[in-house]
Amino acid sequence: MTSPLLELREVTKRFGGLVAVDRLSVHVDEGESLGLIGPNGAGKTTAFGILMGEQRPDSGRVFFRGEDVTRVPTHRRVARGIARTYQIPRPFGEMTVLDNIRVGMMPDSVRRLLTERPPEGADREIVRNVGFGEREAAMYPGQLSMGELRKLELARTLATGPEVLLLDEVFAGLTRGEIAQLSELLCEERRRGMTSILVSHDLRSLSPLVDRVVVMSFGAVIAEGGFDEVLGNPLVQEAYLGQA
């Protein structure tokens, strides 16, 4: 049986007396698009932090391609192919859009910097893939709309050459038009075979983008399955949608 591409196995994380994730087991298979949903405070962003190595679990383990990476630091996980976006975009404000993308393409060591170079034109290919033109590529983050900042965040993540994308509230603060445009970009990455985990409160936009949904509440999984199946679950309706 093939191992999941990325997996949290029985992971618990506490912050003082608060249990943020509670024996959480979640996985995504290669080429799959997984939706991770739940109410505020359910532990979704904490789970992303643990997957990226930004936080260390109190117990449990993280696996990537069947290898235990629980103690592997964040930059090594990025080099192996795990990348994420953030709810609040984090571009380098003093750099242009194109230069922000080029930073993501830089090798992670001096030796690799001397021996490995990105393919010619790879930076501008990413610019085109996320829907930026030459004018936007020369702009600075402070000149961009929120929708454009979300695209830049995605572009910077794609520049690392990931095997799996962790997308945290990528639709937050966007207009319906911006959501439609970003959704098409994500669909295109999906068609290219990208594996992804998406956290979003915008269920209408999330639905066509995912193969499977996991619902969290109080740090634990309460439901898993197809989108319609999960939303029809009484536990989900009570915890996530506020219905008794």
N, C-alpha and C positions, 0 to 999 in steps of 0.2 A: 504494500500500500504506500502511495506517495505521501511524503510529509507535507504539511501546509508550508506555504512560503514564509509566512510570519505568524507567530503564535505567542499569546500570553497563556501560561499554564498555572492555574491555581495561585494567582498573584494577589497579594494583599498589600495595601499601602495605607499607613496611618499618618495623620498630622496631629500630634498631641493626642487628644481623646477622640478625634474624628477619624472614622474609618472611611477613607475616600474610595477605595476599591476593596472588595471583600471576596477573596478566593475566586477571582475573576479568571475565567478561561474563555478566550476569544481567538479565532484564527481566521486567516484569509488564504485561499488557495491561489496558486499561480494563474494569472489571467482573470481572476474574479474581481468584481466590484462589490464591496460590502458596505452597507449602510449601518452606522452605529448611532442610535438615537436614544432619547430619554429626556426627562425633565432637567431643568437647571440643577446642578449639584449632584447629578447621577454618577459622576466620576469619569465621564468620557474624555475630557481634556487631560486628566491625570493619567488615564490609560495611554494616551498618545505620548505623554512625557516619559512614561516607563518604556514604551516601545522604542523611543528615540534615545534612551539612556540619559535623559535630562534629570530623571529622578530614579532612585534605586528602590526596588520593592523591599518591604520588610520580610516577605516570604514569597515563594513561587519563583518561576523562571521565565525567561524570554528566549524564544528560539527563532532563528532565521535560517532557512534551508536545512532544518534539522539540527543545526549547531546551536549550542547554548551560548548566547551572547549577553547574558544578564549583566556581566561585569565589563563588557566591552564599552569603551567611552563613545560619546556621541559622534565625534569626528570619524571614528573608525567605522561606525555603523553607516554613516553617510557614504564613506568610501566603498562599503560593501553593497550599497544600493538601496538604503532606506532614507527617505526624505519626507519632510513635512512642510505644510504651510501653517501660518498662525492666524488666529482670529483678528489680531491687529497687525497689518502688514509691517514688515521691518526692513524696508529698503535702506541703502546708503544714500542719505539725502543730498550729499555733495557730488554724487556720481550720476551720469545720465542713465537712462533706461538700458542702453546697450552695455555700458560699463558695469552696471549692476549684474547683468546676465553673465558677462565675462568673468566676474569674480567667482560666480558659482561653478564655472568651468575650470578653474585653476586646480592643478594637482595638489594633494594634501601633504606633500613632503618636498624638500629641496631636491632629492634624488629624482623623484618623478617629474619635477618641474624641468629638470635638465634633460630627461630622456623621453618624456611624453608631451605631446602637444595636441590640443583639440584639432579635429579636421578643419581644413580651411573652409571658412564660411559657416561653420556650425552655429556660431553666435547669431548670425542673421537668419539662419533657418529657424531657430527658436523664436526670434522676433516675429517672423512671418507666421509660424505655427500658432502663436497665441493671438494673432490678429492685429499686431502693431504694424504700422507703416514706417517709412523712413523719418517722417516728422516726429512721431511718438518716440522712436528710438533715440532721437537726439534731445528729448525733453528730460527734465529733472522730476523726481517724484513729487515735489511740491506743486508741480504744474498739472498733475494728473487728477482725474476724478476718482471716486472710490472704486468704481468699476474697473478703471484702468489700473489702479493700485492692486486690485485683486488679480488682474491678469499678469502684472509684473511679479507678484508674489509667486504665482504659478510658474512663470517663466524662469525665475531664479531657482525654483525647486527642480524644474526639468533640466536646468543647466548642469546639475550634479550627475546626470545620467542614471536616474533611479530605476530600480526594479519594482519598487512599491512606493506609492504615494499615500501619505496620510494628510487628508484635506480637512482642516478644522474650520467649520462655519464659513465656507468660501462664498456663500450667498448673502452673508450678513451685510445690511446697509445698502444693498443694490436695488436699482429699479427693476421692473419686470423685463424691460428691454435688455438691461445689462445681464440679468440672470439668464435670459434666453441665449445671449451671445456666449457667456461663460459655459453654459451647459453644453453648447455645441462643441466648444473646445475640449471639454471633458469627454464627450462622446467620441470625438476623434482620437483622443489618447486611448480610450477603451478599445476602439477598433484596431488600434496599433498593437494591442495586447498588453497594455499597462495594467498592472495590479493596483488596486486602490482601496482605501478605507475612507469613507466620507462621514463626517459628523455634520449634521445640519438640523436646524429646527424647521426649515422650510420643506415640509414633507411633500408638497405638490411638485417642487422642483427636484427633489431627491428621487422620487419614485421611478422615473424612466432611466435613471443612471445606475441602478444597483441590481445585482442578481439575487441578493439575500440581505436580510435585515436582522440585526441583533439589537434588542431593547434592554437598556440598563435602568435600574432604579436603586438608589442607595448603595451604589457600588457593585451591584451584582446583576447578572443576567436574569431577566424575568420572562423573556420570550425570544424566539428565533425562528426564522422561516421566510417565506415569501412575503412581499409587501402587504398585500391585501389580507393574507392569513394573519399576519402579526397585528395589523391594526384592528382586526376583528376580535382579538383576544381580550376578554374582560379585564385581565390584570393590566394590560397595556392601556386600555381605555381609562381605567381608574388612576393609574400612576402617571401616564403621560398626557392624556387628553382631559383629565379632571372629571371623568364621568364615573358615576357610581355603578 
